[in-house]
Amino acid sequence: MERSLTLELVRVTEAAALAAAKWMGKGLKNEVDDAGTSAMRKVFDTVPMRGTVVIGEGEMDEAPMLYIGEKLGTGTGPEVDVAVDPIEGTNIVARGLWNALAVVAIADKGNLLHAPDMYMEKIAVGPKAAGKIDINASVEENLRIVSEALNKDISEVTAVVLDRDRHQKLIQEIRRIGARIKLISDGDVAAAINTAFEDTGVDILFGSGGAPEGVLAAVALKCLGGEIQGKLLPQNEEEIKRCEQMGIKPNKVLKMDDLVKGEDAIFAATGVTDGELLKGVRFHGTQATTQSIVMRAKSGTVRVIDGTHRLEKKPNLLIK
């Protein structure tokens, strides 16, 4: 891949964030998603690459934009797999909550797991604990591993968990062990990434969430030197058959090289609402500001980019 694609992807996520942020707090989840995906698609069409969506909005007959199998880019340049979550946390934006992101990841063709839209059990950590965790080990064992890796007392370790009924036993176990918990309403891609940054106050992610989001998080953590492991959790016969078609056993541990192969991958995200890592979109009359992060696995470079946008120059990307 060409390194110039790193900044091209930031343009994509900035556009999606600017468009979706107009709907913040208005309680309209579908409008948030439509605005983000429409803007993202328009800018993707200007990026010099031959991209194919492998993680997106669904199959062609289920989603009008950014569907799995859709071709993106100008049709020239490197051939890449594309994973998109135009707005990771549409409910977050609709409700005006924290940690909504516009997210894109790419890797050379054939290097991203074509994760089915089903649940995945996950565990994620930052660089200091990478290579030491084990999704098949107990919660207590993994917490103690992170405690030792970070040189923290276990009572100081913070686990982030999606606030779902299915996680009640997990939450009780973490509390029994004595670790701290941060519950989130949505957005486990942001939560996984946060484990790689000490300033966010998050040390480990536990629990189940979407499998496609697991691949997006894997690309980010590959760039950052962190780690995520996952196991697909099919809920019915149809999902079991999907796993079989992919050649993946439901109990198989998916490690970093299963989720994103090769030495290179690029991840970009722009904050839509404020979070621990990125500021959300701010509107200032005829201008808006954004904050983005973009990283590349091959070089290990991580850039945080503050952007100022003249809205009258981008009338097709924003809701007036």
Secondary structure in CASP SS format (residue, H / E / C, confidence):
PFRMAT SS
TARGET T0000
AUTHOR 0000-0000-0000
METHOD secondary structure of the structure
MODEL  1
M C 1.00
E C 1.00
R C 1.00
S C 1.00
L H 1.00
T H 1.00
L H 1.00
E H 1.00
L H 1.00
V H 1.00
R H 1.00
V H 1.00
T H 1.00
E H 1.00
A H 1.00
A H 1.00
A H 1.00
L H 1.00
A H 1.00
A H 1.00
A H 1.00
K C 1.00
W C 1.00
M C 1.00
G C 1.00
K C 1.00
G C 1.00
L C 1.00
K H 1.00
N H 1.00
E H 1.00
V H 1.00
D H 1.00
D H 1.00
A H 1.00
G H 1.00
T H 1.00
S H 1.00
A H 1.00
M H 1.00
R H 1.00
K H 1.00
V H 1.00
F H 1.00
D C 1.00
T C 1.00
V C 1.00
P C 1.00
M C 1.00
R E 1.00
G E 1.00
T E 1.00
V E 1.00
V E 1.00
I E 1.00
G C 1.00
E C 1.00
G C 1.00
E C 1.00
M C 1.00
D C 1.00
E C 1.00
A C 1.00
P C 1.00
M C 1.00
L C 1.00
Y C 1.00
I C 1.00
G C 1.00
E C 1.00
K E 1.00
L E 1.00
G C 1.00
T C 1.00
G C 1.00
T C 1.00
G C 1.00
P C 1.00
E E 1.00
V E 1.00
D E 1.00
V E 1.00
A E 1.00
V E 1.00
D E 1.00
P E 1.00
I E 1.00
E E 1.00
G C 1.00
T H 1.00
N H 1.00
I H 1.00
V H 1.00
A H 1.00
R H 1.00
G C 1.00
L C 1.00
W C 1.00
N C 1.00
A C 1.00
L E 1.00
A E 1.00
V E 1.00
V E 1.00
A E 1.00
I E 1.00
A E 1.00
D E 1.00
K C 1.00
G C 1.00
N C 1.00
L E 1.00
L C 1.00
H C 1.00
A C 1.00
P C 1.00
D C 1.00
M C 1.00
Y E 1.00
M E 1.00
E E 1.00
K E 1.00
I E 1.00
A E 1.00
V E 1.00
G C 1.00
P H 1.00
K H 1.00
A H 1.00
A C 1.00
G C 1.00
K C 1.00
I C 1.00
D C 1.00
I C 1.00
N C 1.00
A C 1.00
S C 1.00
V H 1.00
E H 1.00
E H 1.00
N H 1.00
L H 1.00
R H 1.00
I H 1.00
V H 1.00
S H 1.00
E H 1.00
A H 1.00
L H 1.00
N C 1.00
K C 1.00
D C 1.00
I H 1.00
S H 1.00
E H 1.00
V C 1.00
T E 1.00
A E 1.00
V E 1.00
V E 1.00
L E 1.00
D C 1.00
R C 1.00
D H 1.00
R H 1.00
H H 1.00
Q H 1.00
K H 1.00
L H 1.00
I H 1.00
Q H 1.00
E H 1.00
I H 1.00
R H 1.00
R H 1.00
I H 1.00
G C 1.00
A C 1.00
R E 1.00
I E 1.00
K E 1.00
L E 1.00
I E 1.00
S C 1.00
D C 1.00
G C 1.00
D H 1.00
V H 1.00
A H 1.00
A H 1.00
A H 1.00
I H 1.00
N H 1.00
T C 1.00
A C 1.00
F C 1.00
E H 1.00
D H 1.00
T H 1.00
G C 1.00
V C 1.00
D C 1.00
I E 1.00
L E 1.00
F E 1.00
G E 1.00
S E 1.00
G E 1.00
G E 1.00
A H 1.00
P H 1.00
E H 1.00
G H 1.00
V H 1.00
L H 1.00
A H 1.00
A H 1.00
V H 1.00
A H 1.00
L H 1.00
K H 1.00
C H 1.00
L H 1.00
G C 1.00
G C 1.00
E E 1.00
I E 1.00
Q E 1.00
G E 1.00
K E 1.00
L E 1.00
L E 1.00
P C 1.00
Q C 1.00
N C 1.00
E H 1.00
E H 1.00
E H 1.00
I H 1.00
K H 1.00
R H 1.00
C H 1.00
E H 1.00
Q H 1.00
M H 1.00
G C 1.00
I C 1.00
K C 1.00
P C 1.00
N C 1.00
K C 1.00
V C 1.00
L E 1.00
K C 1.00
M H 1.00
D H 1.00
D H 1.00
L H 1.00
V E 1.00
K C 1.00
G C 1.00
E C 1.00
D C 1.00
A E 1.00
I E 1.00
F E 1.00
A E 1.00
A E 1.00
T E 1.00
G E 1.00
V C 1.00
T C 1.00
D C 1.00
G C 1.00
E C 1.00
L C 1.00
L C 1.00
K C 1.00
G C 1.00
V C 1.00
R E 1.00
F E 1.00
H E 1.00
G C 1.00
T C 1.00
Q E 1.00
A E 1.00
T E 1.00
T E 1.00
Q E 1.00
S E 1.00
I E 1.00
V E 1.00
M E 1.00
R E 1.00
A C 1.00
K C 1.00
S C 1.00
G C 1.00
T C 1.00
V E 1.00
R E 1.00
V E 1.00
I E 1.00
D E 1.00
G E 1.00
T E 1.00
H E 1.00
R E 1.00
L H 1.00
E H 1.00
K H 1.00
K C 1.00
P H 1.00
N H 1.00
L H 1.00
L C 1.00
I C 1.00
K C 1.00
END
